[in-house]
C-alpha cells in the first residue's frame, strides 16, 4: 500500500494529536524509562492505526453513500476493504505485543482495547450512545500511559480517562450534527438524530464541563502546581471557543474550525504537567 494511500486511510495527524494524552498518563504516574516511553508511543500509534483501519473497513458502504465521506480512500477505490481490515489486524498485534512488554495488566487489557477499536464503529447502528463509546475508546490513551507505569487502576487514572471520555464524547456530538439528515435516512443513531441539534449542543456543553472538572480533579489528586493550572485555563478557553463555533450558522465550517484548534489541547496539558514536574 503506497504511503499516500496509507496516509489518507489512517490520518497520521490524528495519532500526533492523541500521543500527548498517553504521555500525560505517563507523567501523572511519575514518569518512566526511555524504554517505557517508547513502548507507550508504539502501543498508542498502533492503537490509532487499528482504530482508523477498522473504522474505514466497517463503514466502507456508509462512507460511499455519504456525500461528506465519499472521497475517502476506500470509496474512491484506492484501498480495498480487506487491505484496511488486514492493516487493522496487524496494528492490533503490534498493540498487544507492545503491551506485553510493558506489564501484565497492560497486556491483559490490550485485548479489551482491540475489541473497543474494532467494535465502536458498530455502535451508531443501534445506539445514540455511540459518542460515549468513542470517548471510552479514546480514554484508553491516558489510562494506558498511566497503567504502563503504575501497573494498577486508581482514582487518578480514572479521572484522566473520564476527562478524555467526556471531551471526545461531547465533541463527537457536535461532529455528528454534520450528518444528522444522512444518518436519519440511513437508520443510524446519534444524539442529533435522536434529540435534535439544540439538545446535542446542550449535552455537548455539559460533557465539556465534566471534562474540565475531571482534569481539575486529576490535577488536584496529583498535587499539580501553577503551570498545569495555567494549561487548564488555556484548555477551558479552547473549549469555550469550540462551543461558540458549534452554535454558528454553518456546522460544517464550524467543525473545521473546531478541529483546527483541537490540536493545541493535548500538547498544552502535557507541557503544563511536564513543566510542573521539572519545576518541583
Secondary structure, DSSP 8 states (H G I E B T S, - for coil): --HHHHHHHH-HHHHHHHHHHHHHHHHHTT---HHHHHHHHHHHHHHHHHHHHHHHHHTHHHHHH-TTTTTSTTTTTSS-HHHHHHHHHHHHHHHHHHHHHH-HHHHHHHHHHHHHHHHGGGGGGT-TTHHHHHHHHHHHHHHHHHHHHH-S--HHHHHHHHHHHHHHHHHHHHHHGGGHHHHHHHT---HHHHH-HHHHHHHHHHHHHHHHHHHHHHHHHHT--HHHHHHHHHHHHHHHHHHHHHTSS-HHHHHHHHHHHHHHHHHHHHHHHHHHHHH-
